[in-house]
Amino acid sequence: MTFKRSEGLAAHDVFLWPLKLVFYTWLTLALMALASMGMEILLAKQVWGDAAALAQVQQTLHQDLELTRNLRPEAPLTGLAETCAREVYGFFFQLIPFERWMTNAALLPANPDIPAYGGDIIARNHLVYHLQDELYLAMVRAQIFGVRLAILIGAMPLLLLVWCLGLVDGLTQRSIRRACAGRESSSMYHRAKFFQFAGLGTGAMLYLMWPVSIRPEWIILPLALLIGVLSRVQWTYLKKYL
């Protein structure tokens, strides 16, 4: 029995795909968070103005946290939201010490003898002083992103339940189609499968990047309905004979 190199690569991919999925999910969320912060800064410069934008994002963060308490008061969603907000903020502004630079920049005029470690004076003079308003906006926006990410995580059981309902109903329709010699359509199967991922990604991106506070059910319920319908179509047109 000969062993082909392509078969070894395929077996290798089988074991690595969970790590690849986690990595690509993390990378996508990081890019979406950066895009969300960039969009907030752009709106502040072009539409709202820096002072109004800072008040706006602070109000949005407060409203989104209140929504987590109103959706399920007895569930730990608020704690998850606060944890996600803290982790997203820490990744972008504490892993790279923006927070320390901002704190030292605020203290420098009153205390010029602040010790300069790791090039803090260079960072303050050439980065923080020029981008202070933008960094404040980005800091609050990162926390909003974390809160909304927690809400989406909390909605995953609902999305999974609706997907499973579509799966069961679709396989039932497939059995009827097999018994009645219904028509075959592999393109419907692949299109429904593709639009499930595309719809889920688009809905999540829209909610995570929305500039003002929005009730999550306005996004999650239509998204769940879309996932359920597409799941039903996908499994209805699974190949009749495997």
One Martini backbone bead per residue (centre of mass of N, CA, C, O) as a GRO file, in nm:
protein
  242
    1MET     BB    1   0.092   0.039   0.026
    2THR     BB    2   0.060   0.360  -0.066
    3PHE     BB    3   0.181   0.693   0.019
    4LYS     BB    4   0.051   1.002  -0.006
    5ARG     BB    5   0.114   1.332   0.038
    6SER     BB    6  -0.183   1.441   0.025
    7GLU     BB    7  -0.287   1.260   0.256
    8GLY     BB    8  -0.109   1.382   0.477
    9LEU     BB    9  -0.221   1.672   0.454
   10ALA     BB   10  -0.514   1.602   0.517
   11ALA     BB   11  -0.460   1.487   0.801
   12HIS     BB   12  -0.330   1.742   0.910
   13ASP     BB   13  -0.584   1.930   0.871
   14VAL     BB   14  -0.774   1.783   1.065
   15PHE     BB   15  -0.606   1.872   1.329
   16LEU     BB   16  -0.581   2.198   1.253
   17TRP     BB   17  -0.866   2.335   1.213
   18PRO     BB   18  -0.927   2.451   1.497
   19LEU     BB   19  -0.687   2.649   1.502
   20LYS     BB   20  -0.760   2.798   1.241
   21LEU     BB   21  -1.038   2.894   1.334
   22VAL     BB   22  -0.944   3.059   1.578
   23PHE     BB   23  -0.751   3.246   1.427
   24TYR     BB   24  -0.952   3.366   1.215
   25THR     BB   25  -1.152   3.473   1.421
   26TRP     BB   26  -0.958   3.660   1.572
   27LEU     BB   27  -0.869   3.826   1.324
   28THR     BB   28  -1.148   3.930   1.243
   29LEU     BB   29  -1.214   4.075   1.512
   30ALA     BB   30  -0.969   4.265   1.511
   31LEU     BB   31  -1.040   4.408   1.243
   32MET     BB   32  -1.322   4.503   1.332
   33ALA     BB   33  -1.227   4.675   1.569
   34LEU     BB   34  -1.051   4.867   1.404
   35ALA     BB   35  -1.279   4.962   1.216
   36SER     BB   36  -1.459   5.076   1.441
   37MET     BB   37  -1.257   5.290   1.543
   38GLY     BB   38  -1.214   5.432   1.272
   39MET     BB   39  -1.512   5.513   1.227
   40GLU     BB   40  -1.538   5.687   1.481
   41ILE     BB   41  -1.320   5.894   1.404
   42LEU     BB   42  -1.445   5.980   1.135
   43LEU     BB   43  -1.715   6.083   1.254
   44ALA     BB   44  -1.586   6.295   1.439
   45LYS     BB   45  -1.455   6.463   1.203
   46GLN     BB   46  -1.721   6.478   0.992
   47VAL     BB   47  -1.985   6.507   1.200
   48TRP     BB   48  -1.967   6.563   1.532
   49GLY     BB   49  -1.714   6.585   1.683
   50ASP     BB   50  -1.516   6.534   1.949
   51ALA     BB   51  -1.700   6.603   2.192
   52ALA     BB   52  -1.961   6.464   2.090
   53ALA     BB   53  -1.835   6.182   2.043
   54LEU     BB   54  -1.754   6.118   2.333
   55ALA     BB   55  -2.042   6.136   2.450
   56GLN     BB   56  -2.162   5.921   2.260
   57VAL     BB   57  -1.987   5.670   2.340
   58GLN     BB   58  -2.052   5.677   2.642
   59GLN     BB   59  -2.357   5.636   2.605
   60THR     BB   60  -2.342   5.373   2.446
   61LEU     BB   61  -2.205   5.205   2.665
   62HIS     BB   62  -2.425   5.241   2.878
   63GLN     BB   63  -2.665   5.126   2.709
   64ASP     BB   64  -2.545   4.843   2.650
   65LEU     BB   65  -2.522   4.758   2.948
   66GLU     BB   66  -2.826   4.789   3.009
   67LEU     BB   67  -2.922   4.573   2.807
   68THR     BB   68  -2.798   4.328   2.958
   69ARG     BB   69  -2.997   4.367   3.205
   70ASN     BB   70  -3.277   4.360   3.043
   71LEU     BB   71  -3.278   4.084   2.901
   72ARG     BB   72  -3.121   3.916   3.162
   73PRO     BB   73  -3.109   3.958   3.492
   74GLU     BB   74  -3.030   3.646   3.583
   75ALA     BB   75  -2.801   3.659   3.390
   76PRO     BB   76  -2.437   3.665   3.307
   77LEU     BB   77  -2.411   3.897   3.082
   78THR     BB   78  -2.279   4.140   3.221
   79GLY     BB   79  -2.018   3.999   3.303
   80LEU     BB   80  -1.935   3.923   3.015
   81ALA     BB   81  -1.930   4.212   2.904
   82GLU     BB   82  -1.713   4.323   3.098
   83THR     BB   83  -1.495   4.119   3.019
   84CYS     BB   84  -1.479   4.179   2.715
   85ALA     BB   85  -1.417   4.479   2.741
   86ARG     BB   86  -1.152   4.437   2.901
   87GLU     BB   87  -1.004   4.257   2.690
   88VAL     BB   88  -1.012   4.444   2.445
   89TYR     BB   89  -0.876   4.682   2.582
   90GLY     BB   90  -0.615   4.532   2.668
   91PHE     BB   91  -0.517   4.449   2.386
   92PHE     BB   92  -0.499   4.754   2.261
   93PHE     BB   93  -0.403   4.938   2.551
   94GLN     BB   94  -0.194   4.734   2.725
   95LEU     BB   95  -0.009   4.572   2.553
   96ILE     BB   96  -0.003   4.845   2.441
   97PRO     BB   97   0.093   5.137   2.633
   98PHE     BB   98  -0.137   5.364   2.604
   99GLU     BB   99  -0.241   5.409   2.891
  100ARG     BB  100   0.029   5.503   3.010
  101TRP     BB  101   0.072   5.741   2.820
  102MET     BB  102  -0.187   5.891   2.894
  103THR     BB  103  -0.128   5.924   3.196
  104ASN     BB  104   0.146   6.073   3.167
  105ALA     BB  105   0.037   6.308   2.997
  106ALA     BB  106  -0.157   6.416   3.222
  107LEU     BB  107   0.087   6.453   3.446
  108LEU     BB  108   0.322   6.623   3.324
  109PRO     BB  109   0.252   6.926   3.380
  110ALA     BB  110   0.251   6.876   3.707
  111ASN     BB  111   0.493   6.638   3.660
  112PRO     BB  112   0.805   6.652   3.513
  113ASP     BB  113   0.940   6.391   3.693
  114ILE     BB  114   0.861   6.167   3.529
  115PRO     BB  115   0.953   5.871   3.452
  116ALA     BB  116   1.146   5.744   3.175
  117TYR     BB  117   1.018   5.451   3.029
  118GLY     BB  118   1.038   5.316   2.720
  119GLY     BB  119   0.982   5.596   2.565
  120ASP     BB  120   0.751   5.791   2.680
  121ILE     BB  121   0.828   6.073   2.578
  122ILE     BB  122   0.805   6.010   2.280
  123ALA     BB  123   0.511   5.916   2.285
  124ARG     BB  124   0.392   6.176   2.397
  125ASN     BB  125   0.507   6.389   2.190
  126HIS     BB  126   0.437   6.207   1.905
  127LEU     BB  127   0.133   6.091   1.989
  128VAL     BB  128  -0.058   6.175   2.226
  129TYR     BB  129  -0.077   6.489   2.178
  130HIS     BB  130  -0.200   6.443   1.876
  131LEU     BB  131  -0.412   6.174   1.970
  132GLN     BB  132  -0.602   6.201   2.221
  133ASP     BB  133  -0.897   6.199   2.118
  134GLU     BB  134  -0.876   5.939   1.948
  135LEU     BB  135  -0.795   5.749   2.183
  136TYR     BB  136  -1.047   5.785   2.354
  137LEU     BB  137  -1.244   5.679   2.145
  138ALA     BB  138  -1.111   5.399   2.106
  139MET     BB  139  -1.142   5.301   2.398
  140VAL     BB  140  -1.452   5.303   2.410
  141ARG     BB  141  -1.506   5.137   2.151
  142ALA     BB  142  -1.375   4.875   2.250
  143GLN     BB  143  -1.587   4.827   2.475
  144ILE     BB  144  -1.832   4.810   2.292
  145PHE     BB  145  -1.734   4.566   2.134
  146GLY     BB  146  -1.727   4.373   2.379
  147VAL     BB  147  -2.027   4.388   2.455
  148ARG     BB  148  -2.139   4.290   2.177
  149LEU     BB  149  -1.989   4.023   2.173
  150ALA     BB  150  -2.134   3.908   2.422
  151ILE     BB  151  -2.418   3.914   2.300
  152LEU     BB  152  -2.353   3.717   2.069
  153ILE     BB  153  -2.272   3.483   2.250
  154GLY     BB  154  -2.556   3.473   2.393
  155ALA     BB  155  -2.700   3.405   2.098
  156MET     BB  156  -2.595   3.120   2.005
  157PRO     BB  157  -2.817   2.923   2.108
  158LEU     BB  158  -3.038   3.033   1.924
  159LEU     BB  159  -2.896   2.985   1.652
  160LEU     BB  160  -2.856   2.679   1.697
  161LEU     BB  161  -3.153   2.604   1.727
  162VAL     BB  162  -3.250   2.706   1.449
  163TRP     BB  163  -3.057   2.532   1.283
  164CYS     BB  164  -3.168   2.257   1.387
  165LEU     BB  165  -3.453   2.296   1.281
  166GLY     BB  166  -3.365   2.315   0.985
  167LEU     BB  167  -3.233   2.038   0.975
  168VAL     BB  168  -3.478   1.861   1.041
  169ASP     BB  169  -3.669   1.970   0.821
  170GLY     BB  170  -3.478   1.921   0.580
  171LEU     BB  171  -3.449   1.609   0.614
  172THR     BB  172  -3.747   1.557   0.579
  173GLN     BB  173  -3.769   1.674   0.290
  174ARG     BB  174  -3.560   1.480   0.172
  175SER     BB  175  -3.719   1.220   0.220
  176ILE     BB  176  -3.958   1.304   0.045
  177ARG     BB  177  -3.793   1.345  -0.215
  178ARG     BB  178  -3.697   1.052  -0.238
  179ALA     BB  179  -3.981   0.914  -0.244
  180CYS     BB  180  -4.083   1.126  -0.493
  181ALA     BB  181  -3.861   1.206  -0.696
  182GLY     BB  182  -3.719   1.461  -0.671
  183ARG     BB  183  -3.534   1.716  -0.740
  184GLU     BB  184  -3.209   1.812  -0.819
  185SER     BB  185  -2.991   2.066  -0.621
  186SER     BB  186  -2.675   2.161  -0.557
  187SER     BB  187  -2.683   2.472  -0.572
  188MET     BB  188  -2.874   2.519  -0.332
  189TYR     BB  189  -2.693   2.400  -0.118
  190HIS     BB  190  -2.441   2.589  -0.158
  191ARG     BB  191  -2.585   2.862  -0.132
  192ALA     BB  192  -2.702   2.823   0.150
  193LYS     BB  193  -2.432   2.776   0.289
  194PHE     BB  194  -2.301   3.047   0.213
  195PHE     BB  195  -2.530   3.247   0.326
  196GLN     BB  196  -2.494   3.176   0.618
  197PHE     BB  197  -2.208   3.293   0.656
  198ALA     BB  198  -2.262   3.570   0.530
  199GLY     BB  199  -2.498   3.654   0.718
  200LEU     BB  200  -2.352   3.623   0.987
  201GLY     BB  201  -2.115   3.818   0.928
  202THR     BB  202  -2.282   4.069   0.853
  203GLY     BB  203  -2.451   4.095   1.111
  204ALA     BB  204  -2.214   4.114   1.309
  205MET     BB  205  -2.076   4.359   1.181
  206LEU     BB  206  -2.312   4.556   1.203
  207TYR     BB  207  -2.338   4.545   1.514
  208LEU     BB  208  -2.036   4.604   1.603
  209MET     BB  209  -2.028   4.890   1.408
  210TRP     BB  210  -2.243   5.046   1.524
  211PRO     BB  211  -2.245   5.381   1.632
  212VAL     BB  212  -2.504   5.316   1.790
  213SER     BB  213  -2.744   5.225   1.984
  214ILE     BB  214  -2.883   4.886   1.970
  215ARG     BB  215  -3.104   4.652   1.963
  216PRO     BB  216  -3.027   4.318   1.931
  217GLU     BB  217  -3.301   4.201   1.817
  218TRP     BB  218  -3.288   4.355   1.539
  219ILE     BB  219  -3.057   4.147   1.450
  220ILE     BB  220  -3.093   3.852   1.567
  221LEU     BB  221  -3.376   3.765   1.467
  222PRO     BB  222  -3.332   3.792   1.157
  223LEU     BB  223  -3.083   3.608   1.162
  224ALA     BB  224  -3.223   3.353   1.266
  225LEU     BB  225  -3.426   3.329   1.037
  226LEU     BB  226  -3.219   3.304   0.810
  227ILE     BB  227  -3.072   3.052   0.916
  228GLY     BB  228  -3.319   2.863   0.918
  229VAL     BB  229  -3.394   2.878   0.618
  230LEU     BB  230  -3.114   2.797   0.500
  231SER     BB  231  -3.093   2.527   0.646
  232ARG     BB  232  -3.337   2.398   0.516
  233VAL     BB  233  -3.240   2.423   0.224
  234GLN     BB  234  -2.976   2.271   0.245
  235TRP     BB  235  -3.100   1.988   0.355
  236THR     BB  236  -3.306   1.945   0.130
  237TYR     BB  237  -3.052   1.953  -0.103
  238LEU     BB  238  -2.934   1.707  -0.036
  239LYS     BB  239  -2.825   1.437  -0.142
  240LYS     BB  240  -3.009   1.156  -0.197
  241TYR     BB  241  -2.737   0.993  -0.280
  242LEU     BB  242  -2.451   0.857  -0.075
   0.00000   0.00000   0.00000
